[in-house]
């Protein structure tokens, strides 16, 4: 039985107990959320070396960090180092988005080295193999795609992004005739171009039951990808995005009926005033399924600072009900991220997630903030560092004041308001 089937049968598994302890909620709350489809527990039945990760309603907002090679940057050991940095500063999950090199070996190395859940996008493997063999991505077959999905399940991947909602109809609504940027998702664009060339429907939609059979076998969570997400503010919340979202809600229901857990991926670039509405709409159309958002980014003109842009949008999205934030680094739109980019991206997303958890009233979310207030009052610098979201950065910047006998930093010295208040 899959985790979802166990939950529907009223059984609390050991993994549900572990998630409940980590979240500060009851095991019954976790079980009930999984049964309703408002919580997913991401753990492939072949990936036993990690703790299970629960994502969804009433739980701490989770953060994902993307890593992976490209055809221009093939150093997979560097990607392992990025993964270690991301986990060190608080990433709850890692997605391997590699598109260059021996993708299966890279994926297996990442899974073996990771202490957290791993996600992937199987279609990248298919097209990368084709391009590496000097072929066109248009030569992909449905069997190629489903074999790649099975390979990822066999290797222990915990959740996969699959662009099932990019159909001939929905893709026609997101062309450059209707949008400034057209389709900006790599998986969405590959699928749309393949359908256009072959005049055939998306295999992931047309043979959705085949996908469910594979996911069921490995108890692998489906992350129903937003292949038509907006890539700029002008394209946000358009008909293509919304029709795909409605379709993903239907597919999530079909997945749950088969005993497969599913979450929904979301935008993208969205004006600030529309972020909350996007979250509310997703929850209504998808029966409260966990929502995994990229950003969202409320402006298009901050390359080099998009981790900040994303954190602003992510805090609003998560406070409105989004459950899982995909980090954005300062290098977004510009290059493959470096180690410092990864660190900065994860920390920014963690800040956004924590702000949202306080707003949502997640159990114990404000506990560290209250400790920080106490430590500041008594000038306990080590205490302040210990509860900060990035202790290494806080320690690096700390400079205590001689004029205030170390009770205060050099910002105010002996004019420190708290010191004078004593």
N, C-alpha and C positions, 0 to 999 in steps of 0.2 A: 504494500500500500504506500502511496505517496504521503507526504506530510499533510497535504490538503485533505486527502481521504481519511487520514487518522483524525484530523481535527473534526471533520464532518461526522465521524463515528463517535465523537465525544471523548477521544483518547488524548491524554497529555503525554507527549513524548519527552525523552531526556533533553532533546534540543530545545523544545518549548520551555522547559524548566530553566535551562541555561539562559535563554533570551529574557525570560521574566526576571531572573536575578540581575542581569545586566541592566535592564530598563527600570527596575524598581516598581514593577507591576506584578499582578498575580499571573500564575501560569494559565489560569482559566481565561484571563483577559487575552493573552496571546492566542490560545486555542480558538476562542470565539472570533477574534479578528481574522485569523487565517480561514476559518470556516465561512465567514461572511465575505471574504475577499478584500477586506480593508487592510490586511497585513500580509506580507509575504515573508517567508523564512528562506533565505538564500543559502543553500548548501547542497551541492551535488552529492548523491549517495556514494560517489567514488572519491570524494574529497574530504577525507576524515581528519586531516591534519589541522583544520582551523575550527574556531568556535563559530557556531551558527550566527547569522546576522538577521535580525528582524527589522523590517522597514514598514512603516505605515502609521495609521491613525493612533494618536495618543502616545507615540513613542518619540524618543529623541531624534531630531532631524539628522540624517546621515549624510556623509560627504564621500564622493567618489573622486579619485584622481586618475586621469588618463596617462598612460605611458605607451611606448611602442616605437619601433624602428620605422623609417621611411626608406624609399629607394635612394634617397640622397644621404641618409644617415643610418648606417647598418650596424653600429656598435651595440649589440644586445646587452653586453655587460654594463654599459652605461645606463641602459634602461632598468636593469636590476638595481643599480645604485639609486636611480630616481625613485623606484618603488620603495626602497628602504627609507629614503628621506621622507617620502609622502606618509608612510606608516608612522615614522618617528614623530611627525608633527600632527598626527591625528586622523589620517584618512581611514575611513571605515571599509572601503572597498577599492579595488584597483581594476581598471579596464585596460586590457592589452589590445591596443589598436594598431599593432604592427602591420606594415605593408611591404617591408623589404627584408630579404634574407630568408632563411629556413624557418618559416612561420610556425610550423608545428613544434620544432625543437625549441624555438624561443618561448612559445607558449608553455611547453612542458617545464622549461627552466624557471619561468616566472611562477607557475603554480607550485613547483617544488620549494621555491624560496619564500613564498608568501605566507604570512600569518593571518591574512584576511581574505574575504571573499573575492573571487576573480570573475570579471565579466569580459565578453569578447563580442566581436561582430563577424560572424562566420563568412559572410559574403566577401570580406577582404581577402580571406585565404584563397577563395576561388579565383578572383580576378588577378591576384598577385601571381599565382601559379601560371595563369594563362599568359600574362604579360612577360613573365620570366622565361617562358618557352617561345617567345616571339609571336604570340597569338593575340587576337583581339579579345577584349572583355565580352564582346558580343557573341563569342563562341561558347560562352557558358551554357550549360544545360541544367535542367531541373535536377537531374541526378547528381551533377557536380555539387550543387548547392546543398542538397539534403545529405550527401556524403560528408561535406564539410561540417555540417551541424552535428552529425553523428560523431565525427572525429573530436569535436570540441567537447561533447558530452562524455565521450570515452576518456578524454584527458583529465576530466574533473572540473570543467568550467561550471561555475555556480549559476550564472545568469547570462543570457545571450540577447543582444539587440537584433531583432528581426523586423524588417520593414514591410510588414504584411498589409499595411493600409495604403501603400502606394499602388493603386490599381490604375487601369487604363482611364477610368473616369476621374478619379481624384487627381492623377498626374496632369490631366488635361486642364485642370483648374489652376495649376501652379506653373505654367509656362512663362517665358519672358514676355509673352503677349499680355499676360494678366498681372505680372509682377515686375518690379524693377530688377530683382536678382534671380528670379526663377527658383530652381531647386538648389539649395546649398548643402544639403546632406549628401555625403559621399555615397552612402548606401542607397539613398533615395534616388540620386542621379543615375547610378549604375542601373538600378531596377527600371527607371523610367526609359532610359536609352535602350535597354534590352527589349522592353515591351514594344517600343516604337519600331525598332528594327525588325523584330520577328512578327509583329502584329499579333501578339499573344498576351494573355493575361499573366500577371505576376504569379509564379509558381507557389510562393509562400501564401498567397491568398487562395489561389485555385485549389491547392492541395494542403490546406491548413490542417486537416486531420492527420496527414502524414507528419507534419511538424509536431503536432501534439503527441503522436506515438513516440517520437524520439525524446521529447522533453519528459514525457511520463516515465520512460524507461530509466532515465538518469535522475528523476526528481529535480529537474533543472528549471529554474524560474525563467519565464519569458518576459523580456523587457520589450514591449511592443513599441517599436521605434517611430519617432515623428519624422518620417522621411520628407515631409512637406513643411517642416518648421520654417518660420520666417527668418531670413538672413539679414533683414534690415527693418527699421521701424515702419517704413512705408508698406511692407508686406504683412504686417502683423494682423492676426485675427481676421484673415480673409477667408473666402469660401473654401479654398483648397485645404487650409489648415483645419478648419472646423469640420468639414466633411470627413477628412481622414480621422479626426479625433472621435467622431461619432461611430465610425466604422471600427476603430480600435476598441471602443466600449463593447460593441457586439462580439468582437473576437475574444475579448477578455471573458465574457460570459460563456462562450463556447469552451474556452480553456478550462474554466473552473468546473464546468459540467463533465469534463474529461478527467478531472483530478489534478490539473496542472495549475500552478500559481502564476499569476501575471500581474505586472505593473505597467504603467503607461508613461511614455516619454513625452516631454513637452517643450515648448519654445525656450530659447531662441531669443530673438530681438523683439522686445515689446515695450511700448511707451509706459512710463511709470503708472499713469492713471488706469491702464488696462490690465495690469498684472493680476490684481485680485480677481477681476472678472474672469480672466482666463482660468484661474485655479478653481473658482466656483463652478464654472461651466464643465471643466474636466470631471470634477467630482460628481456632478449631476449626470453627465452622459456616460460615465464609466462606473457607476454604482459605488463610488467611494474607493475605487482601486488606488493603491499607492501611486503617487505622481513623482516622476523623476525628471527634474528640469535642468536644462543647460543654461545656467545664469539664473533668470533671464537678464539680458543686457538692455537697460533703458536708454542707452544712447549708442550711436554708431561711430562716434568720432573720437574715441579714446584709445587708439592702439598704443600699446606700451603701458597702459593703465587699466586694461580691461578686467584685471582681477578685482579692482576697486569697483568698476562699473557693475560687474557681476555680483559682488557682495551686496551692493545696494539693492539690486533687483532680487537677489536670492533671499535677503532678509524679509522683504515684503512678500515674496511668493511663499516662503515657508511659514510665515506668520499667518498667511491666509489658508494654509492647509497643505502645501507641497511637503513631501516626505523625504526627498532624496535630492541633494544638490550635486551636480557635476561641476567640479572646479573649473575655473577659467584662469589661465596664467597671464602674466604681463606680455607674453610672447604670442598670445592668441592672434590669429590673422597674419602673423609676421614670420614665424619660424617654428621649428620643433623646439620645445622648451628645454632650457638648461636646468641644472640642479637647483639653482637659486630660484628660477622661475617656478619650478614645481613646489618648492617650500613656500614661496610667497602665495601661490595659488591656493594651496591647501589651507594655509592659515587664514587667508581672506574668506574662504568658504566656511571654515569653522567659526569665524566670528559671526558671519551671517546666520549660520545655523543656530548658534547659541543665543543670539538676540531673538530669533524667532521662537526658540523653545521657551524663553522667559515669557514672551507675549502669549504663547499658546497655553501656558500653565503646565508644561511637561513636569512630571514629578521630579523634585529636587533640582530643577534647572537653575535656580537662583542661589543655590547653596554656596558656590564658589564666589559669587559676587559679594555675598554677605561676609564671607571669610575675608575677602579682600578689604572690605571696609574696616573690619576689626584690625587687620594687620597694619593698615595705614594709620589707624588711630594710635597704635602703640609703637609705630616706627619699626615694625618687624620686617626688615627688607627681605630676608630669606623666605618668610611666609608669603610676602607679596609675589615673589618670583615663583614660588611653588604652585600657586593657584592661577597663575597667568596662562593664557592660551599658548604663548610661545616663550617658555622660561628662558631659553638660550638667548633670545633677542632682548628680553627684559634685563637679564644679567649683563649683557654687552653694553646696554645704554645707561645702566645705573651709575650715578655719580653723586655721592653724598657730600654734604656741605660742611666745611670746616667751621664756618661762622655759626652754624646751628649745632655744633658738637655732634655731627652726623645724624642728628634728629631732623631730617629734612634733606631734600636734594638741592642742587645748585640753582634750581629755578627760582626759589624764594630765599634760601638760606635762613638767617635768623628772623626773617619776616614771614616764615611759614605760619599760615593761619592756624593749623592744628597745634603746632608748638606753642604759639601764643595763647591758644585756648586752654592750654594746660595750666 
